[in-house]
Amino acid sequence: MMAKLVAGAFALAMIPAWASATAVDQFKSFVTNNKSAKGEFTQQQVKMVDGNPKISKTATGNFVFARPGKFIWSYVKPYEQVLQADGDKLYIYDKDLNQVTIRPLGNSLGSSPAAILFGSAGSADLDKNFNFKEIGTKQGLEWLEATPKAKDSQFETIGIGMKDGVPVALELHDNFGQFSTLTLKNLEKNPALKPEQFKFVVPAGADVFRQ
């Protein structure tokens, strides 16, 4: 009998913390405990046609980030574009145009999806920039909704779908009634990364614009 009780207690202790945590708690835990990550994404723009959602554009690529404020978000298909931040500046590189736009990182992130995924150093930063609430279960995921506190944010709400303590889907609703979805996959938590890999090197011959 005692052996069964010990085994049962051990089994309960082995249940992951996210198993009973809310979606908001899961997300804040992910931000706090994962200082870096990398993976792949699929992004879809959705338009409402006669009251029904229709996918208008699809793009795929990969990403890598190190908190706070360092990331590389690379679109591979159907076009090649890179959004890269080194903790100080944001670089947007359009390969077809061979054009680089440079912006101060602080002014570019704010209450954006990039800020909520990559910019925050911990849950305190999240609470500073967003209000959170639970949405419930949808499509097998536990969802939360983040509302930017900044009045000038281009996004009205950001939905985040959690699974096993990891964000795997986002719904980005802008102020014009349109929205896009992001699906994250093959996410590797806390990979070993070198700071210099986030240093952007302007391609030869590229036009550079500073904002």
C-alpha positions as a Python dict, from the first residue, in 0.01 Angstrom:
ca = {
    (1, 'M'): (0, 0, 0),
    (2, 'M'): (280, 237, 97),
    (3, 'A'): (459, 161, -230),
    (4, 'K'): (147, 256, -425),
    (5, 'L'): (113, 584, -235),
    (6, 'V'): (477, 670, -299),
    (7, 'A'): (441, 580, -667),
    (8, 'G'): (127, 791, -694),
    (9, 'A'): (294, 1089, -527),
    (10, 'F'): (593, 1052, -760),
    (11, 'A'): (363, 1043, -1063),
    (12, 'L'): (189, 1361, -951),
    (13, 'A'): (524, 1530, -899),
    (14, 'M'): (623, 1442, -1255),
    (15, 'I'): (317, 1613, -1408),
    (16, 'P'): (446, 1925, -1587),
    (17, 'A'): (355, 2258, -1427),
    (18, 'W'): (176, 2368, -1743),
    (19, 'A'): (-73, 2081, -1714),
    (20, 'S'): (-285, 2276, -1463),
    (21, 'A'): (-167, 2630, -1539),
    (22, 'T'): (-381, 2887, -1718),
    (23, 'A'): (-283, 3003, -2066),
    (24, 'V'): (-164, 3337, -1924),
    (25, 'D'): (51, 3161, -1663),
    (26, 'Q'): (190, 2926, -1928),
    (27, 'F'): (287, 3215, -2152),
    (28, 'K'): (447, 3421, -1875),
    (29, 'S'): (638, 3112, -1764),
    (30, 'F'): (761, 3058, -2121),
    (31, 'V'): (884, 3418, -2141),
    (32, 'T'): (1055, 3401, -1802),
    (33, 'N'): (1220, 3061, -1846),
    (34, 'N'): (1323, 3078, -2211),
    (35, 'K'): (1584, 3341, -2285),
    (36, 'S'): (1631, 3217, -2640),
    (37, 'A'): (1454, 3001, -2896),
    (38, 'K'): (1444, 2920, -3264),
    (39, 'G'): (1196, 2758, -3499),
    (40, 'E'): (987, 2794, -3813),
    (41, 'F'): (669, 2985, -3891),
    (42, 'T'): (382, 3008, -4135),
    (43, 'Q'): (206, 3343, -4162),
    (44, 'Q'): (-134, 3388, -4327),
    (45, 'Q'): (-320, 3710, -4394),
    (46, 'V'): (-696, 3675, -4364),
    (47, 'K'): (-967, 3894, -4516),
    (48, 'M'): (-1337, 3886, -4443),
    (49, 'V'): (-1540, 3825, -4759),
    (50, 'D'): (-1919, 3831, -4717),
    (51, 'G'): (-1870, 3769, -4348),
    (52, 'N'): (-1643, 3467, -4401),
    (53, 'P'): (-1265, 3453, -4344),
    (54, 'K'): (-1060, 3399, -4659),
    (55, 'I'): (-683, 3345, -4667),
    (56, 'S'): (-533, 3605, -4903),
    (57, 'K'): (-157, 3557, -4857),
    (58, 'T'): (69, 3290, -4709),
    (59, 'A'): (437, 3323, -4619),
    (60, 'T'): (683, 3086, -4452),
    (61, 'G'): (1020, 3123, -4290),
    (62, 'N'): (1224, 3079, -3975),
    (63, 'F'): (1316, 3274, -3665),
    (64, 'V'): (1567, 3289, -3382),
    (65, 'F'): (1567, 3518, -3080),
    (66, 'A'): (1755, 3601, -2760),
    (67, 'R'): (1591, 3818, -2496),
    (68, 'P'): (1568, 4102, -2467),
    (69, 'G'): (1538, 4257, -2809),
    (70, 'K'): (1757, 4038, -3028),
    (71, 'F'): (1593, 3842, -3307),
    (72, 'I'): (1607, 3741, -3672),
    (73, 'W'): (1273, 3688, -3844),
    (74, 'S'): (1337, 3560, -4197),
    (75, 'Y'): (1073, 3524, -4467),
    (76, 'V'): (1177, 3259, -4720),
    (77, 'K'): (865, 3210, -4937),
    (78, 'P'): (709, 3356, -5146),
    (79, 'Y'): (966, 3638, -5112),
    (80, 'E'): (1285, 3686, -4913),
    (81, 'Q'): (1282, 3951, -4643),
    (82, 'V'): (1464, 3974, -4310),
    (83, 'L'): (1367, 4161, -3994),
    (84, 'Q'): (1669, 4164, -3766),
    (85, 'A'): (1721, 4333, -3429),
    (86, 'D'): (2050, 4359, -3241),
    (87, 'G'): (1906, 4496, -2916),
    (88, 'D'): (1952, 4855, -3032),
    (89, 'K'): (1827, 4887, -3389),
    (90, 'L'): (1583, 4708, -3617),
    (91, 'Y'): (1698, 4628, -3972),
    (92, 'I'): (1449, 4543, -4245),
    (93, 'Y'): (1615, 4394, -4551),
    (94, 'D'): (1428, 4337, -4877),
    (95, 'K'): (1642, 4111, -5093),
    (96, 'D'): (1459, 4176, -5422),
    (97, 'L'): (1501, 4552, -5385),
    (98, 'N'): (1843, 4519, -5217),
    (99, 'Q'): (1720, 4777, -4970),
    (100, 'V'): (1776, 4812, -4595),
    (101, 'T'): (1563, 5024, -4362),
    (102, 'I'): (1707, 5101, -4018),
    (103, 'R'): (1493, 5208, -3724),
    (104, 'P'): (1554, 5256, -3351),
    (105, 'L'): (1444, 4932, -3189),
    (106, 'G'): (1256, 5092, -2902),
    (107, 'N'): (1027, 5286, -3133),
    (108, 'S'): (972, 4986, -3359),
    (109, 'L'): (869, 4724, -3104),
    (110, 'G'): (642, 4889, -2849),
    (111, 'S'): (324, 4687, -2800),
    (112, 'S'): (378, 4473, -3109),
    (113, 'P'): (385, 4096, -3166),
    (114, 'A'): (764, 4119, -3184),
    (115, 'A'): (768, 4280, -2839),
    (116, 'I'): (549, 4016, -2685),
    (117, 'L'): (749, 3729, -2835),
    (118, 'F'): (1106, 3856, -2831),
    (119, 'G'): (1138, 4193, -2661),
    (120, 'S'): (1029, 4120, -2307),
    (121, 'A'): (1290, 4031, -2047),
    (122, 'G'): (1024, 3882, -1818),
    (123, 'S'): (664, 3893, -1705),
    (124, 'A'): (708, 4242, -1556),
    (125, 'D'): (780, 4379, -1904),
    (126, 'L'): (475, 4199, -2041),
    (127, 'D'): (246, 4348, -1775),
    (128, 'K'): (389, 4693, -1848),
    (129, 'N'): (287, 4680, -2214),
    (130, 'F'): (-15, 4445, -2228),
    (131, 'N'): (-335, 4350, -2051),
    (132, 'F'): (-403, 3976, -2050),
    (133, 'K'): (-714, 3763, -2021),
    (134, 'E'): (-807, 3399, -2068),
    (135, 'I'): (-1007, 3299, -2378),
    (136, 'G'): (-1043, 2925, -2329),
    (137, 'T'): (-978, 2616, -2539),
    (138, 'K'): (-997, 2634, -2919),
    (139, 'Q'): (-859, 2391, -3179),
    (140, 'G'): (-691, 2190, -2903),
    (141, 'L'): (-499, 2491, -2771),
    (142, 'E'): (-530, 2701, -2455),
    (143, 'W'): (-576, 3063, -2564),
    (144, 'L'): (-507, 3398, -2404),
    (145, 'E'): (-567, 3746, -2538),
    (146, 'A'): (-317, 4031, -2506),
    (147, 'T'): (-438, 4390, -2550),
    (148, 'P'): (-168, 4656, -2600),
    (149, 'K'): (-178, 4937, -2345),
    (150, 'A'): (-27, 5186, -2589),
    (151, 'K'): (-298, 5386, -2764),
    (152, 'D'): (-93, 5417, -3084),
    (153, 'S'): (-42, 5043, -3130),
    (154, 'Q'): (-133, 4916, -3476),
    (155, 'F'): (-280, 4602, -3319),
    (156, 'E'): (-609, 4588, -3134),
    (157, 'T'): (-557, 4243, -2983),
    (158, 'I'): (-308, 3956, -3004),
    (159, 'G'): (-436, 3605, -2941),
    (160, 'I'): (-183, 3344, -2833),
    (161, 'G'): (-248, 2970, -2841),
    (162, 'M'): (-48, 2760, -2596),
    (163, 'K'): (22, 2387, -2604),
    (164, 'D'): (234, 2204, -2348),
    (165, 'G'): (366, 2535, -2216),
    (166, 'V'): (479, 2661, -2558),
    (167, 'P'): (319, 2926, -2787),
    (168, 'V'): (229, 2756, -3113),
    (169, 'A'): (-21, 2997, -3273),
    (170, 'L'): (-96, 3369, -3280),
    (171, 'E'): (-391, 3569, -3413),
    (172, 'L'): (-306, 3932, -3482),
    (173, 'H'): (-606, 4167, -3510),
    (174, 'D'): (-528, 4517, -3637),
    (175, 'N'): (-724, 4838, -3598),
    (176, 'F'): (-876, 4807, -3946),
    (177, 'G'): (-1076, 4491, -3884),
    (178, 'Q'): (-825, 4263, -4059),
    (179, 'F'): (-622, 3988, -3900),
    (180, 'S'): (-339, 3748, -3970),
    (181, 'T'): (-234, 3419, -3815),
    (182, 'L'): (105, 3282, -3722),
    (183, 'T'): (176, 2914, -3669),
    (184, 'L'): (503, 2828, -3494),
    (185, 'K'): (660, 2483, -3524),
    (186, 'N'): (981, 2292, -3448),
    (187, 'L'): (1048, 2536, -3165),
    (188, 'E'): (1375, 2469, -2984),
    (189, 'K'): (1397, 2625, -2637),
    (190, 'N'): (1712, 2790, -2503),
    (191, 'P'): (1956, 2696, -2783),
    (192, 'A'): (2314, 2815, -2743),
    (193, 'L'): (2342, 3142, -2935),
    (194, 'K'): (2625, 3390, -2983),
    (195, 'P'): (2551, 3765, -2953),
    (196, 'E'): (2744, 3842, -3271),
    (197, 'Q'): (2503, 3640, -3485),
    (198, 'F'): (2245, 3916, -3437),
    (199, 'K'): (2480, 4182, -3576),
    (200, 'F'): (2341, 4290, -3912),
    (201, 'V'): (2584, 4333, -4201),
    (202, 'V'): (2452, 4555, -4482),
    (203, 'P'): (2474, 4364, -4813),
    (204, 'A'): (2707, 4506, -5076),
    (205, 'G'): (2545, 4773, -5291),
    (206, 'A'): (2226, 4790, -5085),
    (207, 'D'): (2039, 5118, -5052),
    (208, 'V'): (2013, 5220, -4685),
    (209, 'F'): (1732, 5429, -4540),
    (210, 'R'): (1726, 5550, -4178),
    (211, 'Q'): (1405, 5637, -3999),
}
